[in-house]
């Protein structure tokens, strides 16, 4: 008899996609709201964007959401210590360094989180910092992380053409787009990625950071098969209930249970 080894992992990948674009006086952070595991959808309304309570800094994370929550808790406590010691909020670049140090500290058992930090620097210009799981980070003009990043980044490279960081003298990485153009671009790339990536979908949450505050927008993304079934069944039930036929109503309720049980929400 062959021995079977336990196939357990402390990590999971809950999918999702995050995008950030920096402009001359703004920063756009966006992420979808679907949280999945394997071929199952755990939540259709889960926000992946976290307000760091720093001075114009927002963190968006994909990966293992339990690790993401633990990371956010550590950042919150260390930011509170910073506020008590310095009597001010962290700037976005300072939060970027803190996030890098926090991830690197856990490099031997890392947080399975892939982060994009966006905000405004001391001059009021947009800035985006992109990370790997162990704290290596870079200041860029735009970035994408998560399950749909391989679909989105080539499109952003084609449209925005950020200068190489190896050029001397160093060139500013902010994008030349206006704020409405950047928001429209984000909506376009997510609508495209949703068609090809089963872990990205349901809704798109967009945060626009400017000197006068933070604005939030929400856009619906492509519906899945189970949602289409539920919508169709609700219309059928409403029409049948108006006829007053109890037998047909009971039949449709049974059919609704069967469809909800066997419909595959990942299609």
C-alpha positions in Angstrom: 0.0 0.0 0.0 1.5 3.3 -1.1 1.7 6.0 1.5 -0.2 9.2 0.9 1.3 12.4 2.1 -0.8 15.2 3.5 -1.3 18.0 0.9 -1.8 20.9 3.2 -0.5 24.4 2.7 -0.6 27.4 5.1 -1.3 29.6 2.1 -4.2 30.1 -0.3 -4.6 32.4 -3.3 -7.9 34.3 -3.2 -7.4 35.9 -6.6 -8.4 39.4 -7.6 -6.6 42.2 -9.4 -5.2 45.6 -8.3 -4.2 48.6 -10.5 -2.7 52.0 -9.7 -1.9 54.9 -11.9 -0.1 58.1 -10.8 -0.7 61.5 -12.4 0.6 65.0 -11.9 -1.8 65.9 -9.1 -3.8 62.7 -8.5 -3.5 58.9 -8.0 -6.0 56.3 -9.1 -6.2 53.0 -7.2 -8.6 50.3 -8.3 -9.4 46.7 -7.5 -12.2 44.2 -8.2 -14.4 42.9 -5.4 -14.4 39.1 -6.1 -12.8 36.8 -3.6 -12.3 33.2 -4.7 -10.6 30.0 -3.8 -10.1 27.4 -6.5 -13.3 27.3 -8.6 -15.5 28.7 -5.8 -16.5 32.3 -5.2 -16.4 33.2 -1.5 -17.6 36.7 -1.8 -18.7 39.1 -4.6 -18.4 42.3 -2.5 -15.0 42.1 -0.8 -13.0 45.3 -0.9 -9.3 44.9 -1.6 -8.5 48.6 -1.0 -7.4 49.7 2.4 -7.1 53.3 3.6 -3.9 53.4 5.6 -5.0 56.5 7.5 -1.7 58.1 6.4 -1.4 61.4 4.6 -3.0 60.5 1.2 -1.9 56.9 1.0 -4.1 53.9 0.0 -3.0 50.2 -0.1 -4.5 47.7 -2.5 -3.6 44.0 -2.0 -4.2 40.7 -3.7 -3.2 37.2 -2.7 -4.1 35.4 0.5 -6.6 37.7 2.2 -6.0 36.3 5.7 -2.3 37.4 5.4 -3.5 40.7 3.9 -5.6 41.4 7.0 -2.7 40.5 9.3 -0.5 42.8 7.3 -3.0 45.7 7.5 -3.2 45.2 11.3 0.5 45.5 11.7 0.7 48.6 9.5 -2.1 50.2 11.5 -0.4 49.6 14.8 3.0 50.9 13.6 1.4 53.9 12.0 -0.2 54.7 15.4 3.2 54.5 17.1 4.6 56.9 14.5 1.8 59.4 15.1 2.4 59.4 18.9 6.2 59.8 18.4 6.2 62.4 15.7 2.8 64.1 16.2 1.9 63.8 12.5 0.7 61.3 10.0 3.0 59.4 7.7 3.6 60.6 4.2 3.0 58.2 1.4 6.8 57.6 0.8 7.3 56.9 4.5 4.4 54.4 4.5 6.0 52.8 1.4 9.3 52.3 3.4 7.4 51.0 6.4 5.5 48.5 4.2 8.8 47.3 2.7 10.4 46.8 6.1 7.3 44.9 7.4 7.3 42.5 4.5 11.1 42.0 4.6 10.9 41.2 8.4 8.7 38.3 7.5 10.8 37.1 4.6 11.4 33.5 6.0 7.6 32.9 6.4 6.3 35.8 4.2 2.9 37.3 4.0 1.4 35.9 0.8 0.3 39.4 -0.3 1.1 41.3 -3.4 0.7 45.0 -2.8 0.3 48.3 -4.6 0.6 51.5 -2.6 -0.6 54.7 -4.1 -1.0 58.2 -3.0 0.5 61.8 -3.1 4.0 62.7 -2.1 5.1 65.9 -0.2 4.9 67.9 -3.5 1.3 66.8 -4.2 2.3 64.6 -7.1 0.9 61.2 -7.6 3.2 58.2 -6.7 2.8 54.5 -7.0 4.9 51.8 -5.2 4.8 48.2 -6.3 6.0 45.2 -4.2 6.8 41.6 -4.2 6.0 39.3 -1.3 9.2 39.9 0.6 9.4 43.7 0.5 11.4 44.5 -2.6 9.7 47.6 -4.0 10.0 50.3 -6.7 8.4 53.7 -7.3 6.7 53.6 -10.7 4.1 55.6 -12.7 1.6 52.7 -12.9 1.4 49.1 -11.7 -0.8 46.0 -11.5 -0.8 43.1 -9.1 -2.9 39.9 -8.8 -4.3 37.2 -11.0 -5.1 39.6 -13.9 -1.8 41.5 -13.8 -0.3 39.5 -16.7 -3.3 40.6 -18.9 -3.3 44.3 -17.7 0.4 45.2 -17.6 1.1 44.8 -21.3 -1.8 47.0 -22.1 -0.7 49.7 -19.7 2.8 49.5 -21.0 1.5 50.1 -24.5 -0.7 53.0 -23.5 1.5 54.8 -21.0 5.1 53.9 -21.9 6.8 54.7 -18.7 10.4 55.8 -19.0 13.1 53.2 -18.0 14.4 53.6 -14.4 17.9 53.1 -15.9 17.9 56.4 -17.8 20.2 59.1 -16.6 19.2 61.7 -15.5 16.3 60.1 -13.8 12.9 61.0 -15.4 9.6 61.5 -13.6 7.5 58.3 -13.7 4.1 60.0 -13.5 1.8 59.4 -16.4 0.7 62.2 -18.8 -3.0 61.4 -18.6 -5.6 63.6 -17.1 -7.7 62.2 -14.2 -10.8 61.4 -16.3 -8.6 59.7 -18.9 -6.8 57.6 -16.2 -10.2 56.5 -14.7 -11.5 55.5 -18.1 -8.3 53.6 -18.8 -8.7 51.7 -15.5 -12.3 50.8 -16.4 -11.2 49.6 -19.8 -8.4 47.3 -18.6 -10.7 45.7 -15.9 -13.5 45.1 -18.4 -11.0 43.4 -20.6 -9.3 41.3 -17.9 -12.7 40.2 -16.5 -13.4 38.4 -19.8 -10.2 36.3 -19.5 -9.6 35.9 -15.8 -12.1 33.9 -13.8 -10.7 35.3 -10.5 -11.5 38.9 -11.5 -15.0 40.2 -11.7 -18.3 41.3 -10.1 -17.6 44.9 -9.3 -14.8 47.4 -9.7 -13.9 49.8 -6.8 -12.0 52.9 -7.8 -10.4 55.5 -5.4 -9.2 58.8 -6.8 -6.8 60.6 -4.4 -6.3 64.3 -4.8 -5.1 67.1 -2.6 -8.7 68.0 -1.6 -9.7 64.5 -0.6 -10.5 61.0 -1.7 -13.4 60.1 -4.1 -14.7 56.6 -4.6 -16.5 55.1 -7.7 -18.0 51.7 -8.3 -18.6 50.0 -11.6 -20.3 46.7 -12.4 -18.3 44.1 -14.2 -19.4 41.1 -16.2 -22.0 38.8 -14.5 -21.3 35.1 -14.1 -23.6 32.2 -15.1 -25.1 31.7 -11.6 -26.0 35.4 -11.4 -27.7 35.2 -14.8 -29.7 32.1 -13.7 -30.8 33.8 -10.5 -31.9 36.9 -12.3 -33.9 34.9 -14.9 -35.5 32.8 -12.2 -36.5 35.8 -10.2 -38.3 37.2 -13.3 -40.1 33.9 -13.9 -41.2 33.7 -10.2 -42.6 37.2 -10.3 -44.6 36.5 -13.5 -45.9 33.2 -12.2 -46.8 34.6 -8.8 -49.0 37.2 -10.5 -51.0 34.4 -12.1 -51.8 33.0 -8.7 -50.9 29.4 -9.6 -49.5 27.7 -6.5 -48.5 24.5 -8.2 -46.3 26.3 -10.8 -44.9 28.4 -8.0 -43.8 25.4 -6.0 -42.3 23.8 -9.1 -40.2 26.8 -9.9 -39.0 27.1 -6.3 -37.8 23.5 -6.5 -36.2 24.2 -9.9 -34.5 27.3 -8.4 -32.9 25.2 -5.6 -31.6 22.7 -8.2 -30.1 25.4 -10.4 -28.5 27.2 -7.4 -27.0 23.9 -6.3 -25.5 22.7 -9.6 -24.7 26.0 -11.4 -21.0 26.6 -11.7 -20.3 30.2 -10.6 -16.8 30.2 -12.1 -18.0 30.1 -15.7 
